[in-house]
Amino acid sequence: MLVGNSINDEPGFLEIADYISECATIKELVVDNNNISNSYQQFIDMLEENTSLEYVNMGERWFKKFADKIIQDERCKLFMREHMLKHKYGVRYNLQLICKKGNLNDVKSLIETLDDYNVNNTDDDGKTGLYYAAYHQHDNIVQYLLSKGGQQNDVDNGKSRKKKEEEIMELKNKYKKEFPKGTPIVCACEKGRFEDVKLLITGRKNVNGSNGNNNNMTLKEYVNQVGKESDGNSGWTPLMIAAKNEHVQIVQYLIEQGKADANIANSDGGNALHYAAWKNKKNTELIDFLLTHMSLNSINKKSGYGETPLDLAYIYNNSPIQQKIIDLIRSKGGKRS
């Protein structure tokens, strides 16, 4: 509850007056040929009856005229708080939005106006206002919400998310310097840097398509994007380049945790199995894993050169495990063109 004996003692009230007086789009409430009414009750009635932004404009003159009475009138202060918050944040304002912006007085206005307001209410993403306050590093709001029943776990999660995004941004900048011609996630998969891949994928999983990586990409779009390897050659998805370089752990992670699609082909018509059948030389583990996540049509897909993955194993894979690769692909229905 607000306290004080004069208008200057009320936290945020001068801010309210100044802000509302500047809202030129709101119709000004006037009576008697533009003279301010001498009736405080009329002022209150107008506030109570016209709660939408289109019809109420308290105005600095009204505010100053009735300042002493407003201080003593909790109902009037409630109206003013509501209008102030609508002006600032829109008619659908909530605690999460205010916490993102970082205004402690507005947070207090919302919570202390509604006695039954639950500071642990969540938005559509399952996040509380306290989470966003911690994420945006508004420490004064964090301490206030904790004092009102907020959960420390939300603070920890918000700070952790912020730290993770900073780590991702640092990693992306590192890759831009090291591989200026390449796409970070593709280069990480190419070089077999599993921890870097996990950081980039984890960042994408936790932000629902924003921050951490390419903005507005979903996780599935991110891991299936066609990008450039370290030397600038394009046409590689993260899965394709990892399969080509026989990084089994990364291939498994991309599919199981990253929603990578092994059936996707690039502009040359090649999919991850094409490159694995051609380049893998250590063992058949990666190819076996790919085959369990591909349709028969993809297993027998012809590249732009008319070659299936089995063709590539026959023609180009001269490793000691060539025959094992051929037998494995055939056992899954693979054919030559």
C-alpha positions in Angstrom: 0.0 0.0 0.0 1.2 3.5 -0.8 2.0 5.8 2.1 2.5 9.5 2.6 0.7 12.7 3.5 1.4 14.7 0.3 1.6 14.1 -3.4 5.4 14.2 -3.3 5.5 11.4 -0.8 3.7 9.0 -3.0 6.2 6.8 -5.0 5.6 7.0 -8.7 2.6 9.4 -8.6 4.4 12.4 -10.1 5.6 10.0 -12.8 2.0 9.0 -13.3 0.9 12.6 -13.6 3.6 13.5 -16.0 3.1 10.5 -18.2 -0.7 10.8 -18.5 -0.4 14.6 -19.2 1.6 13.7 -22.3 -0.9 11.2 -23.7 -2.3 13.5 -26.5 -4.2 10.6 -28.0 -6.6 10.4 -25.1 -9.7 12.6 -25.0 -9.4 15.3 -22.3 -12.1 15.2 -19.7 -13.6 18.7 -19.4 -16.8 20.4 -18.3 -18.2 23.9 -18.3 -16.5 25.2 -21.4 -13.2 23.5 -20.8 -13.0 24.4 -17.1 -11.9 21.7 -14.7 -14.8 20.5 -12.6 -14.7 21.5 -8.9 -16.4 18.2 -8.1 -14.0 15.6 -6.9 -16.9 13.1 -7.0 -17.5 13.8 -10.7 -13.8 13.2 -11.3 -14.0 9.8 -9.5 -17.2 8.9 -11.3 -15.6 9.5 -14.6 -12.6 7.3 -13.7 -14.9 4.5 -12.5 -17.3 4.6 -15.4 -14.7 5.0 -18.2 -11.9 2.6 -17.7 -10.8 2.3 -21.4 -7.9 4.4 -22.6 -10.1 6.0 -25.3 -12.3 7.9 -22.8 -10.2 8.7 -19.7 -7.6 11.5 -19.4 -7.0 12.6 -15.9 -4.5 15.2 -17.1 -1.9 16.9 -14.9 -4.3 19.8 -14.1 -6.9 17.3 -12.7 -4.2 15.5 -10.9 -2.8 18.5 -9.1 -6.2 19.9 -8.3 -7.3 16.9 -6.4 -3.9 15.7 -5.2 -4.7 15.9 -1.5 -7.9 14.0 -1.9 -6.2 11.4 -4.1 -3.7 10.7 -1.4 -6.5 9.6 1.0 -8.6 7.7 -1.6 -7.4 4.2 -2.2 -10.1 3.6 -4.9 -8.9 6.5 -6.9 -5.3 5.4 -6.6 -6.3 2.0 -7.8 -7.8 3.5 -10.9 -4.8 5.6 -11.5 -2.5 2.7 -11.2 -4.5 0.7 -13.7 -4.6 3.6 -16.2 -0.9 4.3 -15.8 0.0 0.6 -16.5 -2.3 0.5 -19.5 -0.7 3.6 -20.9 2.8 2.2 -20.5 2.4 -1.4 -21.4 -0.9 -1.8 -23.3 -4.3 -3.1 -22.1 -3.0 -6.7 -21.8 -0.1 -5.9 -19.5 1.1 -8.5 -17.1 3.9 -8.9 -14.5 6.2 -10.6 -17.0 6.1 -7.7 -19.4 6.7 -5.2 -16.6 9.6 -7.2 -15.2 11.2 -7.3 -18.6 11.1 -3.5 -18.8 12.6 -3.2 -15.3 10.4 -0.6 -13.5 10.2 -1.5 -9.8 7.5 1.1 -9.1 5.3 -0.4 -11.8 5.9 -3.9 -10.4 4.8 -2.7 -7.0 1.8 -0.9 -8.5 0.5 -4.2 -10.0 1.2 -6.4 -7.0 0.1 -4.1 -4.2 -3.1 -3.1 -6.1 -4.3 -6.6 -6.2 -4.2 -8.2 -2.8 -4.6 -11.7 -4.2 -2.1 -11.4 -7.0 0.1 -14.5 -7.3 3.7 -13.5 -8.1 4.3 -17.1 -9.2 1.8 -16.9 -12.1 3.4 -18.0 -15.4 3.0 -16.9 -19.0 2.4 -19.1 -22.0 6.1 -20.1 -21.9 5.8 -21.2 -18.3 7.9 -18.3 -17.1 7.2 -16.0 -14.1 7.9 -12.3 -13.8 10.8 -13.2 -11.4 12.4 -15.3 -14.1 12.4 -12.4 -16.5 13.6 -10.0 -13.8 16.6 -12.3 -13.1 17.3 -12.8 -16.8 17.3 -9.1 -17.5 19.4 -8.5 -14.4 16.9 -6.2 -12.6 18.2 -7.0 -9.2 16.0 -4.6 -7.3 12.9 -6.3 -8.8 14.3 -9.7 -8.0 14.7 -8.9 -4.3 11.2 -7.4 -4.2 9.5 -10.4 -5.8 11.4 -12.8 -3.5 10.1 -10.8 -0.6 6.5 -11.3 -2.0 6.8 -15.1 -2.2 8.8 -15.5 -5.5 10.8 -18.7 -5.9 14.6 -18.8 -5.9 14.4 -21.5 -8.6 13.1 -18.9 -11.0 16.0 -16.6 -10.2 18.5 -19.4 -10.8 16.8 -20.4 -14.1 16.7 -16.8 -15.3 20.3 -16.1 -14.5 21.4 -19.5 -16.0 19.5 -18.8 -19.2 21.3 -15.4 -19.5 24.7 -16.9 -18.8 24.0 -19.6 -21.4 23.1 -17.1 -24.1 26.3 -15.1 -23.3 28.3 -18.3 -23.7 26.6 -19.0 -27.0 27.3 -15.5 -28.3 30.9 -15.7 -27.3 31.2 -19.1 -29.0 29.6 -17.8 -32.2 32.0 -14.8 -32.3 34.9 -17.3 -31.8 33.7 -19.3 -34.9 33.3 -16.2 -37.0 36.9 -15.3 -36.3 38.2 -18.8 -36.8 36.1 -19.7 -39.8 34.9 -16.5 -41.3 33.6 -18.3 -44.4 31.7 -20.9 -42.5 28.4 -21.4 -40.6 29.2 -21.9 -36.8 27.0 -25.0 -36.2 28.2 -26.6 -39.5 31.8 -25.9 -38.7 31.4 -27.3 -35.2 30.0 -30.5 -36.6 32.7 -30.7 -39.3 35.5 -30.4 -36.7 33.9 -32.9 -34.3 33.6 -30.4 -31.5 30.9 -32.1 -29.5 30.7 -29.7 -26.6 30.3 -26.8 -28.9 27.6 -28.6 -30.8 25.8 -29.3 -27.5 26.0 -25.7 -26.4 24.6 -24.4 -29.7 21.8 -27.0 -29.7 21.0 -26.6 -26.1 20.7 -22.8 -26.6 18.3 -23.4 -29.4 16.2 -25.9 -27.4 15.7 -23.5 -24.5 14.6 -20.3 -26.4 11.8 -21.5 -28.6 13.2 -20.0 -31.7 14.8 -16.8 -30.5 18.2 -15.8 -29.1 21.3 -17.9 -29.0 21.4 -18.7 -32.6 19.8 -17.5 -35.9 16.9 -15.5 -34.7 13.4 -16.8 -35.4 14.6 -20.3 -36.3 13.0 -23.2 -34.4 15.2 -26.0 -33.2 14.3 -28.3 -36.1 15.0 -25.5 -38.6 18.3 -24.7 -37.0 19.7 -28.2 -37.1 18.4 -28.8 -40.6 19.7 -25.6 -42.1 22.0 -25.8 -45.1 25.2 -23.8 -44.4 28.8 -23.6 -45.2 31.8 -25.7 -44.0 35.0 -24.1 -42.8 36.4 -23.4 -46.2 33.2 -21.7 -47.4 31.8 -24.5 -49.5 28.0 -24.5 -49.2 25.4 -27.2 -49.3 26.0 -28.9 -45.9 23.5 -29.5 -43.1 25.1 -30.1 -39.7 24.2 -33.8 -40.0 25.7 -34.3 -43.5 29.0 -32.8 -42.5 29.2 -34.8 -39.3 28.3 -38.0 -41.2 30.9 -37.3 -43.8 33.6 -36.8 -41.2 32.5 -39.9 -39.2 31.6 -38.1 -36.0 29.3 -40.7 -34.6 28.5 -39.0 -31.3 27.5 -35.8 -33.0 25.3 -37.6 -35.5 23.5 -39.4 -32.7 23.1 -36.2 -30.8 21.8 -34.2 -33.8 19.1 -36.8 -34.5 18.1 -37.7 -30.9 18.3 -34.3 -29.3 18.3 -31.9 -32.1 15.5 -33.3 -34.3 17.8 -33.5 -37.3 16.2 -35.2 -40.3 18.4 -37.8 -42.0 16.1 -37.9 -45.0 16.9 -34.3 -46.1 19.0 -33.9 -49.3 20.9 -30.8 -50.4 20.8 -29.1 -53.8 23.1 -31.8 -55.2 20.6 -34.4 -54.2 22.9 -36.0 -51.6 21.8 -36.9 -48.1 23.8 -37.8 -45.0 23.9 -41.5 -46.0 25.5 -40.6 -49.4 28.4 -38.9 -47.6 28.8 -41.6 -44.9 28.8 -44.4 -47.5 31.4 -42.6 -49.5 33.7 -41.3 -46.7 33.4 -43.5 -43.6 36.4 -45.8 -43.0 36.5 -46.6 -39.3 33.5 -48.8 -38.7 29.8 -49.1 -39.7 28.3 -47.7 -36.5 27.4 -44.3 -37.9 25.9 -45.8 -41.1 23.9 -48.3 -39.1 22.5 -45.5 -37.0 21.5 -43.4 -40.0 19.8 -46.3 -41.7 17.5 -46.8 -38.7 16.3 -43.2 -39.1 15.7 -43.1 -42.8 12.9 -44.1 -45.1 13.6 -46.7 -47.9 13.2 -44.0 -50.5 15.9 -41.9 -48.9 18.2 -45.0 -48.5 17.9 -45.4 -52.3 17.7 -41.7 -53.3 19.7 -40.8 -56.4 21.9 -37.8 -56.2 22.1 -35.2 -58.9 24.7 -37.4 -60.5 22.3 -40.4 -60.5 24.1 -42.3 -57.7 22.6 -43.9 -54.7 24.4 -44.3 -51.4 25.2 -47.9 -52.3 26.7 -46.8 -55.6 29.1 -44.4 -53.7 30.1 -47.3 -51.3 30.9 -49.5 -54.3 32.7 -46.8 -56.4 34.5 -44.5 -54.0 34.9 -46.1 -50.6 38.2 -48.0 -50.8 38.5 -48.5 -47.1 39.0 -51.9 -45.3 35.3 -51.8 -44.3 33.9 -51.2 -47.7 32.3 -54.6 -48.0 30.7 -54.3 -44.5 29.2 -51.0 -45.5 27.8 -52.5 -48.7 26.4 -55.5 -46.9 24.8 -53.3 -44.2 23.1 -51.0 -46.7 21.8 -53.9 -48.8 20.4 -55.5 -45.6 18.2 -52.4 -45.2 16.9 -52.5 -48.7 19.7 -50.4 -50.4 20.1 -50.8 -54.1 22.4 -49.6 -56.9 21.0 -47.3 -59.5 
